[in-house]
Amino acid sequence: MNYMNFSNASCKNCYKCLRSCPVKAIRFKNQQAEIVEERCIGCGHCLEVCPQNAREIVSDLEKVKKLIASGERGIVSIAPSFPGYFNTKEGKIVAALKKLGFSIIEETAIGAEAVSDFYREYVENNKLQNYITTCCPSANYLVEKYFSELVPYMIPAVSPMIAHGKILKNVYGKDSFVVFIGPCVAKKIEAEGFKNTEVIDAVLTFEEINEWILESKIDIETLKEEDINKSAYRRGQSYPVGGGIIHAVKDELEEKQLEGISVSGTEDCINILKSMKKGTLKSVFLEISVCKGSCIGGPDMINNDQDYYEKLQKVKDYIKRRESISEDKKDDKFKALSKNLNLNRSFRDKSMKIATVHEEEIRKIMKEMGKVEPKDELNCGVCGYNTCREKAEAIYEGMAETDMCLHFMRNKAERLTNVIFENTASIVMLLDEELNIKEINPAAQEIFMVKAENIKGKPLSRLINDEDFRIVKETGQSIIGKKVDYPQYNAVFIENIVYLSKQNLVLASMINIMEAEKNREELVRVKENTLNAAQEVIEKQMRVAQEIAGLLGETTAETKVILNKLRKVVAGEDKH
C-alpha cells in the first residue's frame, strides 16, 4: 500500500522533491512526480519540501474519530518529542487529547525502555563486528533496500512504538484501541507491517492531531493541565534526542569496547553506511536516524514555525521535568511485562535488481538530452540528479524524462526563439520602461537602416514616432492593427504594440504593407481606366443606336408609301 504520494496536476516541475530525496525514489512521467514505493524509504521529506503542498498521505484520522464517537476506549501512545511540536504546555496537550475522547495517554518512551533492555541483552549475548539500531523505520528501509550487505548488523528488535503497543494491549486488553501519535509518516508504514498482530490500530501525526483540535474548536489555553497516565524512565524518554539510545546502553558498550556513534540525516546515514560496507568502521554501535536531528527534526516537525534548537530545548526541558517525578510513581509492572513480551523481529534483503545500462544506450540518451560532448555536461543538479549521466541512467530506468533538464529546454527554446526572431519578415522590437530599444530583429534593422549594436539602449524616438508606444506603456492598453505611414522609410506599417506588465517591457510587431498599398493604388487606377473606357463605349453605342434608329425611321416611311401604292394598283384604284 502506498501511504504517501504527490497529488495529480499540482506538480510545477521544480524538482525540489527529487533534490531532497537522496535515494531518488521519485519518478517523473508526463511532468508529474510520483513516489516509487519499492525504492522509497518513507522519510516523507519530499512531501514536506514541496512548494505546492502537492501531497497525499493516507490518514487514519476519520477512522479514529468514528471509533471514539462510537464509545471505543482509545488509548494513546504519544512520542516524547511532542513538546517540541505544540506551542503550549504538555499538560494542556494531554487535556486536549482527553477532550477529544481518548481515555488513557501513555508515553511511547515506555516501549523505548523495553527496547533498551533488548539492546543491552543483545549486545551482551552476541558478538558482531558492528551493531545498527532499528528504532527508525526509514533507516531500516534504507539499510534493507540500499545496503542489504549490512542487514546482519541490524539489531532484530521492534521499535519503541511496537513495543509499547504490545505492552498496552497486554495491560488494557486485546480489544483496546491503540493510537500512536508522533512526528513520523514512516510509522504509518511500519504499523501496517504489524497489522496482522493488531499491535497499533492507527497512527496519527502531530499535524493531524492539531487539525482535529482546531476543528473541534478546543481552546487549549483554557484547559486545566492533566498529567500523562504512565511515564517512562529517563533512558526511554531520551530516545528522540540524538545519542539517546547510546546513552541508554552505554554500560554494555563500554564493557564490549564498542564505539557508540550517533548519526542523523539521510546524507550522513548513507555516508556512514558506505564506510561500514567498505569495512572502514568496526566495533561500532551505530545509532541511526534519517531525520536531521533525530525525531525532533522529523518531517512533521519541520512545518512548525519554531526552529530546531528551540524544539530541542523544549524536549530536553520536558525530559528533565519528567526526571523529577519520584520513582514511586513509576509503574514497574510495565518493565516486568516487557520481559515476557516477544520483541523480536526480522529484517531482510529488499534491494532492487536493476538491469545493467549499456554504454551505447547511455550515449543515445545523452545525445537526446543535448549532451554530445563532455563540455555539454553541466552536472548542475537542477533536475535532482547529481550528474547528467545519472540522469541518463534514470531515463533508461523509466524514472526520469529528457525534458527535465532545464538548461536543455532553455537552450532548445532559445534556439527556436532565435530562429523565429532572426527570420521573420515582420519588424520585432522589445523596449524597456523608458522606451529604449532592448532587442531589434534583422527585418527592423534593414528597414530602419541601422545596426543592432548601434541602436540597442537608445531611445525608439531616434527611429520613429514613439507616441503610440508611450500611450501603451502608460495605459497598459494594447494597440492592434493600426496603420501608420513613414514616408522617410518608404514604408506603411500595420503596428501591434503590447505592454508586458510582468516584465515591464513593451513588445512591438510591425508589418510593412507598402507593396500591398502600391498594388492597391494600381488596382484603383486600373478600375478608373476601365470605368472610363466603359463609359466611352456606352456613349458611342448610344450614338450608333440613335443613328440606326434615325435611318430605320426614314426607311420605314419610304416603305410605307411604296406599299400603299402597290395595294392601290392591286385594288384597281390607281388608274395610272
Backbone hydrogen bonds, N-H to C=O, Kabsch-Sander energy under -0.5 kcal/mol:
donor,donor_aa,acceptor,acceptor_aa,energy
3,Y,1,M,-0.9
5,N,56,E,-2.2
7,S,54,A,-0.6
10,S,7,S,-0.9
19,R,15,Y,-2.0
20,S,16,K,-1.5
21,C,17,C,-0.6
21,C,18,L,-0.7
24,K,21,C,-1.2
27,R,25,A,-0.5
27,R,34,E,-3.6
28,F,399,M,-1.9
29,K,27,R,-0.5
29,K,32,Q,-2.1
32,Q,29,K,-1.1
34,E,27,R,-2.0
36,V,25,A,-3.2
37,E,35,I,-0.8
39,R,36,V,-1.4
40,C,36,V,-1.5
48,E,44,G,-1.5
49,V,45,H,-1.9
50,C,47,L,-0.5
53,N,50,C,-1.4
55,R,53,N,-2.0
56,E,5,N,-3.1
58,V,3,Y,-3.1
60,D,203,V,-0.6
64,V,60,D,-2.5
65,K,61,L,-2.6
66,K,62,E,-2.3
67,L,63,K,-2.0
68,I,64,V,-2.6
69,A,65,K,-2.5
70,S,66,K,-1.6
71,G,68,I,-1.4
72,E,67,L,-2.3
74,G,72,E,-0.9
75,I,177,F,-3.2
76,V,104,I,-3.2
77,S,179,V,-2.7
78,I,76,V,-0.6
78,I,106,E,-2.9
79,A,181,I,-2.7
82,F,79,A,-1.8
84,G,81,S,-1.6
85,Y,82,F,-1.4
86,F,82,F,-1.8
88,T,86,F,-0.9
92,K,89,K,-0.7
93,I,89,K,-1.3
94,V,90,E,-2.1
95,A,91,G,-2.0
96,A,92,K,-2.2
97,L,93,I,-2.2
98,K,94,V,-2.0
99,K,95,A,-2.1
100,L,96,A,-1.9
101,G,97,L,-0.7
101,G,98,K,-0.8
102,F,97,L,-2.0
103,S,74,G,-2.4
104,I,74,G,-1.4
106,E,76,V,-3.0
106,E,104,I,-0.5
107,E,230,K,-1.3
108,T,78,I,-2.4
110,I,107,E,-1.8
111,G,108,T,-1.2
112,A,108,T,-1.4
113,E,109,A,-1.8
114,A,110,I,-1.4
115,V,111,G,-2.1
116,S,112,A,-2.5
117,D,113,E,-2.0
118,F,114,A,-1.8
119,Y,115,V,-2.8
120,R,116,S,-2.5
121,E,117,D,-2.2
122,Y,118,F,-2.5
123,V,119,Y,-2.6
124,E,120,R,-2.1
125,N,121,E,-2.2
126,N,122,Y,-1.2
128,L,126,N,-0.6
131,Y,284,V,-2.6
132,I,153,Y,-2.6
133,T,286,L,-2.7
140,N,136,C,-1.9
141,Y,137,P,-2.2
142,L,138,S,-2.1
143,V,139,A,-2.1
144,E,140,N,-2.7
145,K,141,Y,-2.6
146,Y,142,L,-2.1
147,F,142,L,-0.6
147,F,143,V,-1.7
150,L,147,F,-2.5
151,V,148,S,-1.4
153,Y,150,L,-1.9
154,M,151,V,-1.9
155,I,132,I,-2.6
157,A,155,I,-2.7
158,V,343,L,-2.2
163,A,159,S,-2.6
164,H,160,P,-2.7
165,G,161,M,-2.2
166,K,162,I,-2.2
167,I,163,A,-2.0
168,L,164,H,-2.9
169,K,165,G,-2.2
170,N,166,K,-1.7
171,V,167,I,-2.2
172,Y,168,L,-3.1
173,G,169,K,-1.1
176,S,173,G,-1.5
177,F,73,R,-1.8
178,V,176,S,-0.8
179,V,75,I,-3.2
179,V,177,F,-0.5
180,F,202,A,-2.5
181,I,77,S,-2.5
182,G,204,L,-1.9
187,K,184,C,-0.5
188,K,185,V,-1.7
189,I,185,V,-0.8
190,E,186,A,-2.5
191,A,187,K,-2.5
192,E,188,K,-1.4
193,G,189,I,-1.2
193,G,190,E,-0.5
194,F,190,E,-0.6
194,F,191,A,-1.1
195,K,192,E,-1.6
197,T,194,F,-0.8
198,E,194,F,-0.6
198,E,195,K,-1.1
199,V,194,F,-0.9
201,D,178,V,-1.8
201,D,199,V,-0.5
202,A,178,V,-1.2
204,L,180,F,-2.9
206,F,182,G,-1.4
209,I,205,T,-2.1
210,N,206,F,-2.5
211,E,207,E,-2.3
212,W,208,E,-2.1
213,I,209,I,-2.5
214,L,210,N,-2.4
215,E,211,E,-2.8
216,S,212,W,-2.0
217,K,214,L,-1.3
218,I,213,I,-2.0
219,D,217,K,-0.6
220,I,218,I,-1.2
222,T,219,D,-1.4
223,L,220,I,-1.8
226,E,91,G,-2.0
229,N,105,I,-2.0
230,K,105,I,-0.8
236,G,233,Y,-1.1
237,Q,233,Y,-1.7
238,S,234,R,-1.8
239,Y,236,G,-1.1
241,V,238,S,-1.3
244,G,241,V,-2.4
247,H,243,G,-2.2
248,A,244,G,-1.5
249,V,245,I,-1.1
249,V,246,I,-0.7
250,K,247,H,-0.9
253,L,249,V,-1.9
254,E,250,K,-2.2
255,E,251,D,-2.1
256,K,252,E,-2.2
257,Q,253,L,-0.5
257,Q,254,E,-0.7
258,L,253,L,-3.0
259,E,283,S,-2.7
260,G,258,L,-0.6
261,I,259,E,-0.6
261,I,285,F,-2.4
263,V,261,I,-0.5
263,V,287,E,-3.0
265,G,289,S,-1.4
266,T,290,V,-1.3
269,C,265,G,-2.4
270,I,266,T,-2.7
271,N,267,E,-2.1
272,I,268,D,-2.4
273,L,269,C,-2.2
274,K,270,I,-2.1
275,S,271,N,-1.8
276,M,272,I,-2.2
277,K,273,L,-2.4
278,K,274,K,-2.1
279,G,275,S,-0.8
279,G,276,M,-0.5
280,T,275,S,-2.3
281,L,275,S,-0.7
283,S,129,Q,-2.3
284,V,129,Q,-0.7
285,F,259,E,-3.2
286,L,131,Y,-3.4
286,L,284,V,-0.7
287,E,261,I,-2.9
287,E,285,F,-0.7
288,I,286,L,-0.7
289,S,263,V,-1.9
294,S,291,C,-2.0
296,I,240,P,-1.0
296,I,293,G,-0.9
297,G,294,S,-1.8
298,G,295,C,-1.7
300,D,183,P,-1.8
301,M,298,G,-1.5
302,I,298,G,-1.4
304,N,301,M,-1.5
311,K,307,D,-2.0
312,L,308,Y,-2.9
313,Q,309,Y,-2.2
314,K,310,E,-1.9
315,V,311,K,-2.2
316,K,312,L,-2.4
317,D,313,Q,-2.6
318,Y,314,K,-1.9
319,I,315,V,-2.3
320,K,316,K,-2.2
321,R,317,D,-2.3
322,R,318,Y,-2.2
323,E,319,I,-1.6
324,S,320,K,-1.0
324,S,321,R,-0.5
325,I,322,R,-1.3
329,K,326,S,-2.0
330,K,327,E,-1.4
332,D,330,K,-0.9
334,F,331,D,-1.4
335,K,331,D,-0.5
336,A,332,D,-2.1
337,L,333,K,-2.5
338,S,334,F,-2.1
339,K,335,K,-0.9
340,N,336,A,-0.7
340,N,337,L,-1.2
341,L,337,L,-0.6
341,L,338,S,-0.6
343,L,341,L,-0.9
345,R,156,P,-1.5
350,K,144,E,-2.3
350,K,348,R,-0.6
352,M,145,K,-0.5
354,I,352,M,-0.9
358,H,356,T,-0.6
361,E,358,H,-0.5
362,I,358,H,-2.0
363,R,359,E,-2.6
364,K,360,E,-1.9
365,I,361,E,-2.5
366,M,362,I,-2.9
367,K,363,R,-2.1
368,E,364,K,-1.8
369,M,365,I,-1.6
370,G,367,K,-1.5
371,K,366,M,-3.2
372,V,370,G,-1.0
376,D,373,E,-2.0
377,E,374,P,-1.4
378,L,376,D,-1.1
384,G,381,G,-1.2
391,K,387,T,-1.8
392,A,388,C,-2.2
393,E,389,R,-2.4
394,A,390,E,-2.2
395,I,391,K,-2.1
396,Y,392,A,-2.1
397,E,393,E,-1.8
398,G,395,I,-1.2
399,M,394,A,-3.1
400,A,394,A,-0.9
404,M,401,E,-1.7
405,C,402,T,-1.4
406,L,404,M,-0.9
409,M,405,C,-2.4
410,R,406,L,-2.5
411,N,407,H,-2.6
412,K,408,F,-2.5
413,A,409,M,-2.6
414,E,410,R,-3.0
415,R,411,N,-2.6
416,L,412,K,-2.1
417,T,413,A,-3.0
418,N,414,E,-2.9
419,V,415,R,-2.1
420,I,416,L,-2.1
421,F,417,T,-3.2
422,E,418,N,-3.1
423,N,419,V,-1.6
424,T,420,I,-1.8
427,I,510,M,-3.1
429,M,508,A,-2.3
430,L,439,E,-2.3
431,L,506,V,-3.1
432,D,436,N,-2.4
435,L,432,D,-2.2
437,I,458,K,-2.8
438,K,430,L,-3.5
439,E,430,L,-1.6
441,N,428,V,-2.0
444,A,441,N,-0.6
445,Q,441,N,-2.1
446,E,442,P,-2.3
447,I,443,A,-2.0
448,F,444,A,-2.7
449,M,445,Q,-0.7
450,V,445,Q,-1.9
454,N,451,K,-1.2
455,I,451,K,-1.2
455,I,452,A,-0.7
456,K,452,A,-2.4
457,G,437,I,-4.1
458,K,455,I,-2.2
460,L,435,L,-2.4
462,R,459,P,-1.5
463,L,460,L,-2.7
464,I,460,L,-2.0
470,R,466,D,-2.3
471,I,467,E,-2.1
472,V,468,D,-2.1
473,K,469,F,-2.2
474,E,470,R,-2.4
475,T,471,I,-2.7
476,G,472,V,-2.4
479,I,497,I,-2.2
480,I,478,S,-0.5
482,K,495,E,-1.7
484,V,493,F,-2.8
486,Y,491,A,-2.9
489,Y,486,Y,-1.6
490,N,487,P,-1.7
491,A,486,Y,-2.0
493,F,484,V,-3.0
494,I,511,I,-2.2
495,E,482,K,-3.1
495,E,493,F,-0.6
496,N,509,S,-2.2
497,I,479,I,-3.1
498,V,507,L,-2.8
500,L,498,V,-0.6
500,L,505,L,-3.4
501,S,499,Y,-1.0
504,N,500,L,-1.3
505,L,500,L,-1.8
506,V,431,L,-2.6
507,L,498,V,-3.0
508,A,429,M,-2.8
509,S,496,N,-2.5
510,M,427,I,-2.4
511,I,494,I,-2.1
512,N,510,M,-0.5
513,I,492,V,-3.8
513,I,511,I,-0.7
517,E,513,I,-2.6
518,K,514,M,-2.7
519,N,515,E,-2.6
520,R,516,A,-2.1
521,E,517,E,-2.4
522,E,518,K,-2.5
523,L,519,N,-2.1
524,V,520,R,-2.2
525,R,521,E,-2.4
526,V,522,E,-2.4
527,K,523,L,-2.4
528,E,524,V,-2.4
529,N,525,R,-2.5
530,T,526,V,-2.6
531,L,527,K,-2.7
532,N,528,E,-2.5
533,A,529,N,-2.7
534,A,530,T,-2.6
535,Q,531,L,-2.3
536,E,532,N,-2.3
537,V,533,A,-2.2
538,I,534,A,-2.4
539,E,535,Q,-2.5
540,K,536,E,-2.6
541,Q,537,V,-2.7
542,M,538,I,-2.1
543,R,539,E,-2.2
544,V,540,K,-2.6
545,A,541,Q,-2.6
546,Q,542,M,-2.4
547,E,543,R,-2.7
548,I,544,V,-3.1
549,A,545,A,-2.7
550,G,546,Q,-2.3
551,L,547,E,-2.7
552,L,548,I,-3.0
553,G,549,A,-1.9
554,E,550,G,-2.1
555,T,551,L,-2.5
556,T,552,L,-2.2
557,A,553,G,-1.6
558,E,554,E,-2.0
559,T,555,T,-2.2
560,K,556,T,-2.0
561,V,557,A,-1.8
562,I,558,E,-2.0
563,L,559,T,-2.5
564,N,560,K,-1.8
565,K,561,V,-2.0
566,L,562,I,-2.2
567,R,563,L,-2.1
568,K,564,N,-2.0
569,V,565,K,-2.1
570,V,566,L,-2.5
571,A,567,R,-2.1
572,G,568,K,-0.7
572,G,569,V,-0.9
573,E,568,K,-2.5
574,D,568,K,-1.1
575,K,573,E,-0.7
